Amino acid sequence: MAEFSVLNLGAGVQSTYTYLRYGDPDRAGGPLFSYAIFADTQEEPGAVYEHLAWMQSLEARGYPRILIASKGKLGDHLKVGVNSTGGRFASIPAFTKAPGDEREGRTRRQCTSEYKIEVIDRVIRRQILGLQPRQRIPRSVHVYQFIGISLDEMRRSFRIMKRYEEIKWSSVRFPLLEDRITRAQCQAWFRDSGVVPHVVPRSACVFCPFHTDEEWVRLQLEDPAAFARAVEIDDALRVPGNVVNRSMDKPMFLHRSCQPIRSIDFVALEEIVRKQPYLSPAFIEECEGMCGV
């Protein structure tokens, strides 16, 4: 049996910790994985790409090679109503609400599968295993995929494990769960060790509907270009006749309040959340295994 091990790298807090601690060439027993794969939606904040470049510089010190692949710029595909292959668009989990509705609704989430999971699968098949298009993975090959989900987000691992039950050539491992490590412990290690010379960013598309109000405030204040991109995509969701909203009888929004991003006073909302933390929907229904970890 030929075995291969890869890290599904989101370039956020947990996956960075996993890369640094479990991919350390000086680790007892050696690194747990030989490659890390970053599926790029081309819509991350600038800080994530700067952090990713720093991580790549560690390859010269013996850390696992980071492979970067993409299916294209997700936001541009949304604006014109197509997916990465020019077919139907891959929807994001936008909020919907018609006048008089008591609660908001949600559109289907297809972006994670198409722009993350499928990208990683292709890198494994083509770049790591060296297979040709449509060539089956031999029964003698098994791939272990490591994912940086921490103890406090354990419930996210259940859906991922269920998916891998149907994949015979691959299985998944969660080293942070195995060692009972929380997100806060990851952040404490960054702070105390001084290994990372900057704040480790959270990985997510700039227009991700899972952003908390705190994150919208940070984006607006610290990365105006990224915030402007979010406003652009949010507006595009409601352009009459756009394929992305065809057959929708309710308008779509990036924010849970079902208001246009450009009209929301996020500073005031953040103050409310700060005083009443239970209102913050942090990490609810996050992208599975890659985004935000």
N, C-alpha and C positions, 0 to 999 in steps of 0.2 A: 504494500500500500504506500503510494507516494503522498505525503502530507505537506500542505502549505498552510501558512498562517498569516493573516492580514488584519490590520486595524482599520475599521470604518471611521475615518477621521472627520470630525466636524469642525475642528480647530477652535472649539470653545473650551470652557473650563474643564469639564470631565475628560474629554478626549485628549486634551493637551496633557493633563496629569497622567493619563494612561500611556501616552506616547513617551513621556519623559521618565516615568518610573518603571514601566514594564518593557519599554524598548531600550532602556539604558544598556549600552554595551558592557558596562562593568557590573551589571546585575548578576548576583549569584545564579548560576545556571544559564546565563545569557538572556538575550531578549526573548520575549514570548512570541514575537511575530517578526517577519522578515520585511514586510511592506506595510505602508499606511496609504489608504486611498482617500483622496478628497474629491467628492463629487461637487463640482462648481456650478451653481445656478447663474453665476456672473452677476449676482445681485446682492452680494454681501457688503456690509459697510467697509470703508477703506481700512479701518483698524484691523479687521479680520485678515485682509490680504497682506498687510504689513506683518502681522503676527505669523501668518503662514510662511512668509518668506524667511522670517527668523528661524522658524522650525526647520525649514529646508537647509539652512546653513549648518544645522547640527549633523547632517549626513556625513560631513567631512570628519566628524569625530566618531563615526561608527554607528550612529543611530540609524534605524531602518529608513530605507528609501521611501520618499513620499511621491506617489503617483497622482497627478491631477488630471481630471478628465471632465468634459462637459457636453451636454446636449444642446447648448446654446443659451441665449439670454432670455430667461424666463419672462421677464416683464415685457419685452418686445413681442414675444409670442402671444402673451395675453392681450396686448393692445390690438393685434391684428386677428386674434381669434383662431390661432392655429397652435398645434403642439410642435415638438422638436422635429417631427418628420413631415410637417406640412399638412397633417390630417386634423382631426377635431382637436380643439384646445384642451389642455390639461388644466382643470379648474383648481383654484386655490380655495381654502375654506373661508370664504367671505361671509359676512353677516348680511341677513336680509330681514326687512320688516316693512310691512305695509301700514298705512295710517289705521289706527284702531287696534292693531295687534298688541296683546299683552306682553308677549315675549318675542325676542328675535329668533330668526331661523339661521340655518347654516347651509352653505352649498357644499358639494362633495369635495373632498381633498384628494386630488390625483397628482399633485406636484411632487410629493415625496416619492411616490412610486416611480414616476417617470424620470424625474431630474436628479434623484439620489440613488434609489435602490437599483434601478436598471443600469445606471452608469457604473456603479460599483461592480455589478455582475459582469458587464462587458469588459471592464478592465481586468477582472480575474480571468475571464476566458481568453481574451486576446493577448494581453501584455504579460500576464504571469504564467498562464498555462500554455500559451502559444497556439491556441486553437484557431481554426479558420471559421468564417461565418457559417452558422448552422451546424457546425461540427459538435457532436455530443461529447460531454465530459466522460472519459473512460471510467469504468467502475473501479479501477485501481487507484483513482485519485480522490483525495478528500481535502477539503479546504475548511479551516477553522477561521471564523470571522469574530474578531474581538470588538466589542462595543462598550463605550464608556458611560454606561448608565450607573448612577450612584445609588446608595442604599435608600435615600429619601425619595427616589423616583422609581422604586422597584416595580410599581404597577405597569410602567411603560415596557418592561421586559417581557411581560406575559404575552402581549400581542406579537412581539417579535419571535419569541420561542414557538408560538403556534404556527407562524409562517414557515419557520425552518423545519417543522415536523414533516412538511410535505416535500422538502428538498433532500434527496438522498446523498448528493455529492458534497453537501456542506452542513456544518453545524455552527452554533453560535455560543460564545462565552462572554461573561460579564465579569471581568476581573475585579472591578470595584465592589460588586455585590458579593463576590466570593470572599473578599477581604473586609467586607462590611465598612466601606469607606463612603462618607457623605460628601455632598458638594461643598459644604462648609469646611470640611477637612482638606479638600483639594485646595480651596482658596487660602486656608491657613498655611499650607505647605508652600504655596507660591510666595506668600508674604514672609514667612520665616526663613526659607531656604535661600531666597535671593537668586534662584536659578534663572528665573525669567526676568529680564531687565525692564519690563513694562507691565501694565495691567493686562491680564488675559481677557480678551473681549468675549462676549457671548456671540455665538454664531447663529445667524438667522437672516433671511432676506430682509432688505430694508423695508419692504412693504408687507411683512408677515402679519396676518391678522391675529396671531397669538401674542403680539407685543402687549406688554402691560403699559399703563399710563406712564409709569416711571421711565420705561424704555422709550416711549414716544418723546417724552421731555428731553431725555439724554440725546436722542437722535436729532431733535430740533435744535438744541443748543450746541452740540459738539460736532455734528456732521451735517451742515445745512444742505450740501449737495445730495446726500442720501435722503434727507427729509423731503427735498424737492422731488426726488424720484418717487418717493412714496405717494406724494400728492398727485403726481402725474398718473401713476397707475390707478390710484383710487378714483380719480376723475374719469379715467378710461373705462372703468367698470360700468359707468352709467351713461356713456355716449349712446344716444338712440341709434339702433340698427347695428351696433357692434355685435359681432358673432359671440363674444364672451357672455353677453346678456340675452341672447336670443332665446326665446321660449320661456324667459323668466317673467313672471307677472309681478315681481317685486324688485325694487332697486337693490343693488349690492353695495356694500361698504367694507372698508378695512377695519373700522373701529366698531366695537361692541355697541356703542350708543346709536349706531346707524345714522351718523351724521357725516358729512364730508370732512375729511382730514383737515382741509384748509380752513374750516370754520370753527375748529375745536380749540378752546383755551386749555392746552395740556398742563400748563403750569398750575392753574387752578384745580384741575382734576388730580394732579399729582399730590397737591396739598391735602385733598380729601382722602386719598388713598393712604397717605402717610399717617394721618390721624386715625384712620380706620383700616388697618392692614388687611382685614378679612375681605375687603372689596377687591383686592388685587387678584386677578386670575392667573398668576405666574405659573408657567409650566403646565397648564391644563391642556390636555390633548396636543402635546408637542409633536413635532415631526419625529417619527419613530427611529431612534437609534443614531441619527446623524445631526439634524438641526438642533442647536441649542445645547449641545453636550461638549 
